[in-house]
Amino acid sequence: MQELNYDENSKVLNHKDEVISFKCELQENLQKAMKEFVEKHPNWDQYRILQAAIAGFLMQKGFQNRDLTRLYIGNMFSMNFKD
């Protein structure tokens, strides 16, 4: 598998969603674990993992938003919700 990068991934994004790109540094062990996970689960990529993780974290901390819930569930279960 090639090195993980943070370029925009159109597969994960809904065409009408706004995208804000950011760069972050990951600890090496986290990057390796994510790489191994993606290799074992080809239907996941680093974008889907990060979106699901951030959405899940916000939901656990009590942030309630219908779009956030759809994003989380869509990433976790490979669903694409339409309005």
N, CA, C and O atoms as a GROMACS GRO file, in nm:
protein
  332
    1MET      N    1   0.083  -0.118   0.000
    1MET     CA    2   0.000   0.000   0.000
    1MET      C    3   0.087   0.124   0.000
    1MET      O    4   0.190   0.128   0.068
    2GLN      N    5   0.048   0.223  -0.074
    2GLN     CA    6   0.127   0.345  -0.076
    2GLN      C    7   0.108   0.422   0.055
    2GLN      O    8   0.014   0.397   0.130
    3GLU      N    9   0.199   0.513   0.080
    3GLU     CA   10   0.192   0.594   0.202
    3GLU      C   11   0.060   0.670   0.207
    3GLU      O   12   0.008   0.714   0.104
    4LEU      N   13   0.007   0.686   0.326
    4LEU     CA   14  -0.116   0.759   0.343
    4LEU      C   15  -0.091   0.907   0.320
    4LEU      O   16   0.014   0.960   0.359
    5ASN      N   17  -0.186   0.974   0.257
    5ASN     CA   18  -0.172   1.118   0.236
    5ASN      C   19  -0.303   1.186   0.268
    5ASN      O   20  -0.401   1.120   0.301
    6TYR      N   21  -0.305   1.316   0.259
    6TYR     CA   22  -0.422   1.393   0.299
    6TYR      C   23  -0.480   1.474   0.184
    6TYR      O   24  -0.531   1.583   0.205
    7ASP      N   25  -0.471   1.422   0.063
    7ASP     CA   26  -0.534   1.487  -0.051
    7ASP      C   27  -0.684   1.460  -0.047
    7ASP      O   28  -0.729   1.364   0.016
    8GLU      N   29  -0.760   1.544  -0.115
    8GLU     CA   30  -0.905   1.528  -0.119
    8GLU      C   31  -0.940   1.396  -0.184
    8GLU      O   32  -0.885   1.362  -0.289
    9ASN      N   33  -1.032   1.323  -0.125
    9ASN     CA   34  -1.076   1.195  -0.177
    9ASN      C   35  -1.222   1.208  -0.218
    9ASN      O   36  -1.309   1.218  -0.132
   10SER      N   37  -1.249   1.207  -0.346
   10SER     CA   38  -1.385   1.231  -0.394
   10SER      C   39  -1.479   1.113  -0.367
   10SER      O   40  -1.600   1.134  -0.366
   11LYS      N   41  -1.429   0.992  -0.343
   11LYS     CA   42  -1.516   0.879  -0.314
   11LYS      C   43  -1.594   0.900  -0.185
   11LYS      O   44  -1.711   0.864  -0.177
   12VAL      N   45  -1.530   0.959  -0.086
   12VAL     CA   46  -1.590   0.972   0.045
   12VAL      C   47  -1.684   1.092   0.052
   12VAL      O   48  -1.776   1.095   0.134
   13LEU      N   49  -1.661   1.190  -0.031
   13LEU     CA   50  -1.731   1.316  -0.020
   13LEU      C   51  -1.860   1.317  -0.101
   13LEU      O   52  -1.866   1.263  -0.211
   14ASN      N   53  -1.960   1.378  -0.044
   14ASN     CA   54  -2.084   1.400  -0.114
   14ASN      C   55  -2.065   1.523  -0.202
   14ASN      O   56  -2.002   1.620  -0.158
   15HIS      N   57  -2.118   1.523  -0.322
   15HIS     CA   58  -2.094   1.634  -0.415
   15HIS      C   59  -2.139   1.769  -0.361
   15HIS      O   60  -2.078   1.870  -0.393
   16LYS      N   61  -2.243   1.773  -0.280
   16LYS     CA   62  -2.292   1.901  -0.231
   16LYS      C   63  -2.226   1.943  -0.100
   16LYS      O   64  -2.248   2.055  -0.054
   17ASP      N   65  -2.147   1.857  -0.038
   17ASP     CA   66  -2.080   1.890   0.086
   17ASP      C   67  -1.963   1.983   0.061
   17ASP      O   68  -1.892   1.972  -0.039
   18GLU      N   69  -1.945   2.076   0.154
   18GLU     CA   70  -1.826   2.160   0.147
   18GLU      C   71  -1.711   2.083   0.209
   18GLU      O   72  -1.730   2.008   0.305
   19VAL      N   73  -1.593   2.100   0.154
   19VAL     CA   74  -1.476   2.030   0.202
   19VAL      C   75  -1.375   2.131   0.252
   19VAL      O   76  -1.343   2.228   0.183
   20ILE      N   77  -1.325   2.108   0.370
   20ILE     CA   78  -1.219   2.190   0.426
   20ILE      C   79  -1.102   2.098   0.450
   20ILE      O   80  -1.110   2.004   0.529
   21SER      N   81  -0.993   2.124   0.382
   21SER     CA   82  -0.875   2.040   0.397
   21SER      C   83  -0.787   2.093   0.509
   21SER      O   84  -0.778   2.214   0.531
   22PHE      N   85  -0.723   2.002   0.579
   22PHE     CA   86  -0.626   2.041   0.679
   22PHE      C   87  -0.518   1.935   0.685
   22PHE      O   88  -0.540   1.819   0.649
   23LYS      N   89  -0.404   1.974   0.729
   23LYS     CA   90  -0.294   1.880   0.744
   23LYS      C   91  -0.268   1.861   0.892
   23LYS      O   92  -0.275   1.956   0.971
   24CYS      N   93  -0.238   1.739   0.928
   24CYS     CA   94  -0.202   1.713   1.067
   24CYS      C   95  -0.092   1.608   1.069
   24CYS      O   96  -0.080   1.525   0.979
   25GLU      N   97  -0.014   1.614   1.172
   25GLU     CA   98   0.090   1.515   1.190
   25GLU      C   99   0.036   1.405   1.280
   25GLU      O  100  -0.029   1.432   1.381
   26LEU      N  101   0.064   1.281   1.242
   26LEU     CA  102   0.024   1.166   1.321
   26LEU      C  103   0.147   1.102   1.382
   26LEU      O  104   0.254   1.101   1.322
   27GLN      N  105   0.130   1.049   1.501
   27GLN     CA  106   0.240   0.972   1.559
   27GLN      C  107   0.262   0.850   1.470
   27GLN      O  108   0.168   0.797   1.410
   28GLU      N  109   0.385   0.807   1.463
   28GLU     CA  110   0.421   0.698   1.373
   28GLU      C  111   0.340   0.572   1.401
   28GLU      O  112   0.297   0.504   1.307
   29ASN      N  113   0.320   0.538   1.529
   29ASN     CA  114   0.246   0.415   1.559
   29ASN      C  115   0.099   0.424   1.517
   29ASN      O  116   0.040   0.324   1.478
   30LEU      N  117   0.040   0.542   1.523
   30LEU     CA  118  -0.096   0.561   1.477
   30LEU      C  119  -0.104   0.549   1.325
   30LEU      O  120  -0.196   0.488   1.272
   31GLN      N  121  -0.008   0.606   1.256
   31GLN     CA  122  -0.004   0.597   1.110
   31GLN      C  123   0.014   0.453   1.065
   31GLN      O  124  -0.050   0.408   0.970
   32LYS      N  125   0.102   0.379   1.133
   32LYS     CA  126   0.124   0.238   1.099
   32LYS      C  127  -0.003   0.156   1.122
   32LYS      O  128  -0.039   0.072   1.040
   33ALA      N  129  -0.070   0.180   1.235
   33ALA     CA  130  -0.193   0.106   1.265
   33ALA      C  131  -0.301   0.135   1.161
   33ALA      O  132  -0.372   0.045   1.118
   34MET      N  133  -0.312   0.262   1.122
   34MET     CA  134  -0.411   0.298   1.021
   34MET      C  135  -0.377   0.232   0.887
   34MET      O  136  -0.466   0.184   0.818
   35LYS      N  137  -0.252   0.230   0.852
   35LYS     CA  138  -0.208   0.168   0.727
   35LYS      C  139  -0.239   0.018   0.728
   35LYS      O  140  -0.288  -0.035   0.628
   36GLU      N  141  -0.211  -0.050   0.838
   36GLU     CA  142  -0.240  -0.194   0.849
   36GLU      C  143  -0.390  -0.219   0.840
   36GLU      O  144  -0.434  -0.314   0.776
   37PHE      N  145  -0.469  -0.134   0.905
   37PHE     CA  146  -0.614  -0.150   0.900
   37PHE      C  147  -0.666  -0.136   0.757
   37PHE      O  148  -0.747  -0.217   0.713
   38VAL      N  149  -0.619  -0.035   0.686
   38VAL     CA  150  -0.663  -0.012   0.547
   38VAL      C  151  -0.622  -0.130   0.458
   38VAL      O  152  -0.698  -0.169   0.369
   39GLU      N  153  -0.504  -0.186   0.481
   39GLU     CA  154  -0.460  -0.302   0.403
   39GLU      C  155  -0.550  -0.422   0.426
   39GLU      O  156  -0.575  -0.499   0.333
   40LYS      N  157  -0.600  -0.440   0.548
   40LYS     CA  158  -0.686  -0.554   0.581
   40LYS      C  159  -0.832  -0.528   0.547
   40LYS      O  160  -0.910  -0.623   0.532
   41HIS      N  161  -0.871  -0.403   0.534
   41HIS     CA  162  -1.009  -0.365   0.507
   41HIS      C  163  -1.012  -0.268   0.388
   41HIS      O  164  -1.016  -0.147   0.407
   42PRO      N  165  -1.008  -0.322   0.266
   42PRO     CA  166  -0.995  -0.236   0.147
   42PRO      C  167  -1.113  -0.142   0.124
   42PRO      O  168  -1.100  -0.048   0.045
   43ASN      N  169  -1.226  -0.164   0.188
   43ASN     CA  170  -1.339  -0.072   0.172
   43ASN      C  171  -1.323   0.053   0.260
   43ASN      O  172  -1.408   0.143   0.256
   44TRP      N  173  -1.218   0.059   0.340
   44TRP     CA  174  -1.186   0.176   0.422
   44TRP      C  175  -1.064   0.246   0.365
   44TRP      O  176  -0.980   0.183   0.302
   45ASP      N  177  -1.055   0.376   0.387
   45ASP     CA  178  -0.934   0.450   0.357
   45ASP      C  179  -0.911   0.551   0.470
   45ASP      O  180  -0.993   0.562   0.561
   46GLN      N  181  -0.799   0.623   0.464
   46GLN     CA  182  -0.766   0.712   0.576
   46GLN      C  183  -0.868   0.824   0.593
   46GLN      O  184  -0.888   0.872   0.705
   47TYR      N  185  -0.933   0.865   0.486
   47TYR     CA  186  -1.031   0.972   0.495
   47TYR      C  187  -1.156   0.923   0.570
   47TYR      O  188  -1.209   0.993   0.656
   48ARG      N  189  -1.200   0.805   0.535
   48ARG     CA  190  -1.317   0.747   0.601
   48ARG      C  191  -1.289   0.722   0.749
   48ARG      O  192  -1.375   0.748   0.833
   49ILE      N  193  -1.171   0.674   0.781
   49ILE     CA  194  -1.133   0.649   0.920
   49ILE      C  195  -1.135   0.779   1.000
   49ILE      O  196  -1.194   0.786   1.108
   50LEU      N  197  -1.070   0.882   0.948
   50LEU     CA  198  -1.064   1.010   1.020
   50LEU      C  199  -1.202   1.074   1.034
   50LEU      O  200  -1.234   1.127   1.141
   51GLN      N  201  -1.283   1.070   0.929
   51GLN     CA  202  -1.417   1.127   0.939
   51GLN      C  203  -1.500   1.053   1.043
   51GLN      O  204  -1.569   1.115   1.124
   52ALA      N  205  -1.495   0.920   1.041
   52ALA     CA  206  -1.572   0.842   1.138
   52ALA      C  207  -1.521   0.867   1.280
   52ALA      O  208  -1.601   0.878   1.374
   53ALA      N  209  -1.390   0.878   1.296
   53ALA     CA  210  -1.333   0.900   1.430
   53ALA      C  211  -1.372   1.037   1.485
   53ALA      O  212  -1.411   1.048   1.601
   54ILE      N  213  -1.361   1.140   1.404
   54ILE     CA  214  -1.396   1.275   1.450
   54ILE      C  215  -1.546   1.285   1.480
   54ILE      O  216  -1.586   1.338   1.583
   55ALA      N  217  -1.628   1.233   1.389
   55ALA     CA  218  -1.773   1.237   1.410
   55ALA      C  219  -1.811   1.158   1.534
   55ALA      O  220  -1.894   1.203   1.613
   56GLY      N  221  -1.752   1.039   1.552
   56GLY     CA  222  -1.780   0.957   1.670
   56GLY      C  223  -1.739   1.026   1.799
   56GLY      O  224  -1.813   1.022   1.898
   57PHE      N  225  -1.624   1.090   1.799
   57PHE     CA  226  -1.576   1.163   1.916
   57PHE      C  227  -1.674   1.275   1.952
   57PHE      O  228  -1.712   1.289   2.068
   58LEU      N  229  -1.714   1.354   1.853
   58LEU     CA  230  -1.806   1.465   1.879
   58LEU      C  231  -1.941   1.415   1.931
   58LEU      O  232  -2.000   1.475   2.021
   59MET      N  233  -1.990   1.306   1.875
   59MET     CA  234  -2.117   1.250   1.921
   59MET      C  235  -2.105   1.201   2.065
   59MET      O  236  -2.196   1.222   2.146
   60GLN      N  237  -1.994   1.135   2.098
   60GLN     CA  238  -1.973   1.087   2.235
   60GLN      C  239  -1.965   1.202   2.335
   60GLN      O  240  -2.000   1.185   2.452
   61LYS      N  241  -1.918   1.316   2.290
   61LYS     CA  242  -1.905   1.433   2.378
   61LYS      C  243  -2.034   1.516   2.383
   61LYS      O  244  -2.036   1.624   2.442
   62GLY      N  245  -2.141   1.465   2.322
   62GLY     CA  246  -2.271   1.528   2.335
   62GLY      C  247  -2.311   1.622   2.224
   62GLY      O  248  -2.418   1.683   2.232
   63PHE      N  249  -2.229   1.636   2.122
   63PHE     CA  250  -2.266   1.723   2.010
   63PHE      C  251  -2.372   1.650   1.928
   63PHE      O  252  -2.347   1.541   1.877
   64GLN      N  253  -2.488   1.711   1.914
   64GLN     CA  254  -2.598   1.648   1.842
   64GLN      C  255  -2.631   1.729   1.718
   64GLN      O  256  -2.665   1.847   1.726
   65ASN      N  257  -2.621   1.664   1.604
   65ASN     CA  258  -2.646   1.728   1.477
   65ASN      C  259  -2.682   1.618   1.378
   65ASN      O  260  -2.611   1.518   1.368
   66ARG      N  261  -2.791   1.635   1.307
   66ARG     CA  262  -2.838   1.532   1.214
   66ARG      C  263  -2.736   1.500   1.105
   66ARG      O  264  -2.714   1.384   1.072
   67ASP      N  265  -2.673   1.604   1.049
   67ASP     CA  266  -2.573   1.582   0.944
   67ASP      C  267  -2.452   1.507   0.997
   67ASP      O  268  -2.395   1.422   0.928
   68LEU      N  269  -2.411   1.538   1.120
   68LEU     CA  270  -2.299   1.468   1.182
   68LEU      C  271  -2.334   1.320   1.203
   68LEU      O  272  -2.252   1.232   1.177
   69THR      N  273  -2.455   1.295   1.249
   69THR     CA  274  -2.498   1.157   1.269
   69THR      C  275  -2.499   1.081   1.137
   69THR      O  276  -2.455   0.966   1.132
   70ARG      N  277  -2.549   1.144   1.032
   70ARG     CA  278  -2.549   1.080   0.900
   70ARG      C  279  -2.407   1.051   0.852
   70ARG      O  280  -2.380   0.944   0.797
   71LEU      N  281  -2.318   1.146   0.873
   71LEU     CA  282  -2.179   1.125   0.832
   71LEU      C  283  -2.118   1.008   0.907
   71LEU      O  284  -2.052   0.923   0.847
   72TYR      N  285  -2.139   1.003   1.037
   72TYR     CA  286  -2.084   0.895   1.119
   72TYR      C  287  -2.139   0.759   1.076
   72TYR      O  288  -2.062   0.666   1.050
   73ILE      N  289  -2.271   0.748   1.067
   73ILE     CA  290  -2.332   0.621   1.029
   73ILE      C  291  -2.294   0.584   0.886
   73ILE      O  292  -2.268   0.467   0.857
   74GLY      N  293  -2.292   0.681   0.798
   74GLY     CA  294  -2.253   0.654   0.660
   74GLY      C  295  -2.111   0.600   0.649
   74GLY      O  296  -2.086   0.508   0.572
   75ASN      N  297  -2.019   0.657   0.726
   75ASN     CA  298  -1.881   0.608   0.723
   75ASN      C  299  -1.868   0.472   0.788
   75ASN      O  300  -1.795   0.386   0.739
   76MET      N  301  -1.938   0.450   0.898
   76MET     CA  302  -1.927   0.323   0.968
   76MET      C  303  -1.987   0.207   0.889
   76MET      O  304  -1.936   0.095   0.894
   77PHE      N  305  -2.093   0.233   0.817
   77PHE     CA  306  -2.165   0.125   0.751
   77PHE      C  307  -2.170   0.138   0.599
   77PHE      O  308  -2.254   0.076   0.534
   78SER      N  309  -2.083   0.220   0.542
   78SER     CA  310  -2.075   0.240   0.397
   78SER      C  311  -2.210   0.276   0.336
   78SER      O  312  -2.248   0.223   0.232
   79MET      N  313  -2.281   0.367   0.403
   79MET     CA  314  -2.411   0.410   0.353
   79MET      C  315  -2.397   0.551   0.298
   79MET      O  316  -2.315   0.630   0.345
   80ASN      N  317  -2.479   0.581   0.200
   80ASN     CA  318  -2.484   0.715   0.143
   80ASN      C  319  -2.626   0.767   0.159
   80ASN      O  320  -2.716   0.726   0.086
   81PHE      N  321  -2.646   0.858   0.255
   81PHE     CA  322  -2.780   0.911   0.281
   81PHE      C  323  -2.808   1.027   0.187
   81PHE      O  324  -2.722   1.111   0.163
   82LYS      N  325  -2.928   1.030   0.136
   82LYS     CA  326  -2.972   1.141   0.052
   82LYS      C  327  -3.085   1.212   0.124
   82LYS      O  328  -3.165   1.149   0.193
   83ASP      N  329  -3.091   1.344   0.106
   83ASP     CA  330  -3.198   1.422   0.172
   83ASP      C  331  -3.333   1.390   0.113
   83ASP      O  332  -3.434   1.446   0.156
   0.00000   0.00000   0.00000
